[in-house]
Amino acid sequence: MARPRTQPNAPSTRSKILNAARIEFSTQGIAAPLDAIAKRCGIRRPSLLHHFPSKQALIAAVTDDILGKARERLIQAVGAKGGDYAQTMQAIIRVLRDLEAEEQGVAGVLLHALMSSDTDNPVSGKMTEFIDIIFATVLMAGNPSGKPKVELRAAIAHLVMGELTRVALASSADAIWGEGDGVDQLFRSYFLP
């Protein structure tokens, strides 16, 4: 029997698996069963394991995909504002929000993966790189806030991780952070002159 033809512009099986895993991981955490991920994308577990030989490989691929997109957007945000530091910094804080709005669950997946008990966690390294890009942007602009570098980097890490958590919690975040966009104001008051 011949294989069924693929539809033009149809997402690949790999893309379907990554999307299904992102959704399952964001709702159930990285403990989401492979069977549920396979079912969500219309395949069986052996087919999923053909593309990703282990759950760890799937988690790594999903987080690589998310952080790759976030990194691309971050670099675009840094380069797109023509040297306007204030606009660049405001674009930077929207990167995670915009990505979450387009692909629901990315923040939750990243948080679950970051909190996994693996000692050799590649997500941690990629988040560090993400924060390093923001830190380098502030330093290239001459550190307009005048804060010490150690304090500045710590503030960036706190704001990024706080925003990641806030985005992952969605509407539940208002109970913790309050209504409105306090993160934007906090970011501006700390990083803008």
Secondary structure as a PSIPRED ss2 file (coil, helix, strand):
# PSIPRED VFORMAT (PSIPRED V4.0)

   1 M C   1.000  0.000  0.000
   2 A C   1.000  0.000  0.000
   3 R C   1.000  0.000  0.000
   4 P C   1.000  0.000  0.000
   5 R C   1.000  0.000  0.000
   6 T C   1.000  0.000  0.000
   7 Q C   1.000  0.000  0.000
   8 P C   1.000  0.000  0.000
   9 N C   1.000  0.000  0.000
  10 A C   1.000  0.000  0.000
  11 P C   1.000  0.000  0.000
  12 S C   1.000  0.000  0.000
  13 T H   0.000  1.000  0.000
  14 R H   0.000  1.000  0.000
  15 S H   0.000  1.000  0.000
  16 K H   0.000  1.000  0.000
  17 I H   0.000  1.000  0.000
  18 L H   0.000  1.000  0.000
  19 N H   0.000  1.000  0.000
  20 A H   0.000  1.000  0.000
  21 A H   0.000  1.000  0.000
  22 R H   0.000  1.000  0.000
  23 I H   0.000  1.000  0.000
  24 E H   0.000  1.000  0.000
  25 F H   0.000  1.000  0.000
  26 S H   0.000  1.000  0.000
  27 T H   0.000  1.000  0.000
  28 Q H   0.000  1.000  0.000
  29 G C   1.000  0.000  0.000
  30 I C   1.000  0.000  0.000
  31 A C   1.000  0.000  0.000
  32 A C   1.000  0.000  0.000
  33 P C   1.000  0.000  0.000
  34 L H   0.000  1.000  0.000
  35 D H   0.000  1.000  0.000
  36 A H   0.000  1.000  0.000
  37 I H   0.000  1.000  0.000
  38 A H   0.000  1.000  0.000
  39 K H   0.000  1.000  0.000
  40 R H   0.000  1.000  0.000
  41 C C   1.000  0.000  0.000
  42 G C   1.000  0.000  0.000
  43 I C   1.000  0.000  0.000
  44 R C   1.000  0.000  0.000
  45 R H   0.000  1.000  0.000
  46 P H   0.000  1.000  0.000
  47 S H   0.000  1.000  0.000
  48 L H   0.000  1.000  0.000
  49 L H   0.000  1.000  0.000
  50 H H   0.000  1.000  0.000
  51 H H   0.000  1.000  0.000
  52 F C   1.000  0.000  0.000
  53 P C   1.000  0.000  0.000
  54 S C   1.000  0.000  0.000
  55 K H   0.000  1.000  0.000
  56 Q H   0.000  1.000  0.000
  57 A H   0.000  1.000  0.000
  58 L H   0.000  1.000  0.000
  59 I H   0.000  1.000  0.000
  60 A H   0.000  1.000  0.000
  61 A H   0.000  1.000  0.000
  62 V H   0.000  1.000  0.000
  63 T H   0.000  1.000  0.000
  64 D H   0.000  1.000  0.000
  65 D H   0.000  1.000  0.000
  66 I H   0.000  1.000  0.000
  67 L H   0.000  1.000  0.000
  68 G H   0.000  1.000  0.000
  69 K H   0.000  1.000  0.000
  70 A H   0.000  1.000  0.000
  71 R H   0.000  1.000  0.000
  72 E H   0.000  1.000  0.000
  73 R H   0.000  1.000  0.000
  74 L H   0.000  1.000  0.000
  75 I H   0.000  1.000  0.000
  76 Q H   0.000  1.000  0.000
  77 A H   0.000  1.000  0.000
  78 V H   0.000  1.000  0.000
  79 G H   0.000  1.000  0.000
  80 A H   0.000  1.000  0.000
  81 K C   1.000  0.000  0.000
  82 G C   1.000  0.000  0.000
  83 G C   1.000  0.000  0.000
  84 D C   1.000  0.000  0.000
  85 Y H   0.000  1.000  0.000
  86 A H   0.000  1.000  0.000
  87 Q H   0.000  1.000  0.000
  88 T H   0.000  1.000  0.000
  89 M H   0.000  1.000  0.000
  90 Q H   0.000  1.000  0.000
  91 A H   0.000  1.000  0.000
  92 I H   0.000  1.000  0.000
  93 I H   0.000  1.000  0.000
  94 R H   0.000  1.000  0.000
  95 V H   0.000  1.000  0.000
  96 L H   0.000  1.000  0.000
  97 R H   0.000  1.000  0.000
  98 D H   0.000  1.000  0.000
  99 L H   0.000  1.000  0.000
 100 E H   0.000  1.000  0.000
 101 A H   0.000  1.000  0.000
 102 E H   0.000  1.000  0.000
 103 E C   1.000  0.000  0.000
 104 Q C   1.000  0.000  0.000
 105 G C   1.000  0.000  0.000
 106 V H   0.000  1.000  0.000
 107 A H   0.000  1.000  0.000
 108 G H   0.000  1.000  0.000
 109 V H   0.000  1.000  0.000
 110 L H   0.000  1.000  0.000
 111 L H   0.000  1.000  0.000
 112 H H   0.000  1.000  0.000
 113 A H   0.000  1.000  0.000
 114 L H   0.000  1.000  0.000
 115 M C   1.000  0.000  0.000
 116 S C   1.000  0.000  0.000
 117 S C   1.000  0.000  0.000
 118 D C   1.000  0.000  0.000
 119 T C   1.000  0.000  0.000
 120 D C   1.000  0.000  0.000
 121 N C   1.000  0.000  0.000
 122 P H   0.000  1.000  0.000
 123 V H   0.000  1.000  0.000
 124 S H   0.000  1.000  0.000
 125 G H   0.000  1.000  0.000
 126 K H   0.000  1.000  0.000
 127 M H   0.000  1.000  0.000
 128 T H   0.000  1.000  0.000
 129 E H   0.000  1.000  0.000
 130 F H   0.000  1.000  0.000
 131 I H   0.000  1.000  0.000
 132 D H   0.000  1.000  0.000
 133 I H   0.000  1.000  0.000
 134 I H   0.000  1.000  0.000
 135 F H   0.000  1.000  0.000
 136 A H   0.000  1.000  0.000
 137 T H   0.000  1.000  0.000
 138 V H   0.000  1.000  0.000
 139 L H   0.000  1.000  0.000
 140 M H   0.000  1.000  0.000
 141 A C   1.000  0.000  0.000
 142 G C   1.000  0.000  0.000
 143 N C   1.000  0.000  0.000
 144 P C   1.000  0.000  0.000
 145 S C   1.000  0.000  0.000
 146 G C   1.000  0.000  0.000
 147 K C   1.000  0.000  0.000
 148 P C   1.000  0.000  0.000
 149 K H   0.000  1.000  0.000
 150 V H   0.000  1.000  0.000
 151 E H   0.000  1.000  0.000
 152 L H   0.000  1.000  0.000
 153 R H   0.000  1.000  0.000
 154 A H   0.000  1.000  0.000
 155 A H   0.000  1.000  0.000
 156 I H   0.000  1.000  0.000
 157 A H   0.000  1.000  0.000
 158 H H   0.000  1.000  0.000
 159 L H   0.000  1.000  0.000
 160 V H   0.000  1.000  0.000
 161 M H   0.000  1.000  0.000
 162 G H   0.000  1.000  0.000
 163 E H   0.000  1.000  0.000
 164 L H   0.000  1.000  0.000
 165 T H   0.000  1.000  0.000
 166 R H   0.000  1.000  0.000
 167 V H   0.000  1.000  0.000
 168 A H   0.000  1.000  0.000
 169 L H   0.000  1.000  0.000
 170 A H   0.000  1.000  0.000
 171 S H   0.000  1.000  0.000
 172 S H   0.000  1.000  0.000
 173 A H   0.000  1.000  0.000
 174 D H   0.000  1.000  0.000
 175 A H   0.000  1.000  0.000
 176 I H   0.000  1.000  0.000
 177 W H   0.000  1.000  0.000
 178 G C   1.000  0.000  0.000
 179 E C   1.000  0.000  0.000
 180 G C   1.000  0.000  0.000
 181 D C   1.000  0.000  0.000
 182 G H   0.000  1.000  0.000
 183 V H   0.000  1.000  0.000
 184 D H   0.000  1.000  0.000
 185 Q H   0.000  1.000  0.000
 186 L H   0.000  1.000  0.000
 187 F H   0.000  1.000  0.000
 188 R H   0.000  1.000  0.000
 189 S H   0.000  1.000  0.000
 190 Y H   0.000  1.000  0.000
 191 F H   0.000  1.000  0.000
 192 L C   1.000  0.000  0.000
 193 P C   1.000  0.000  0.000
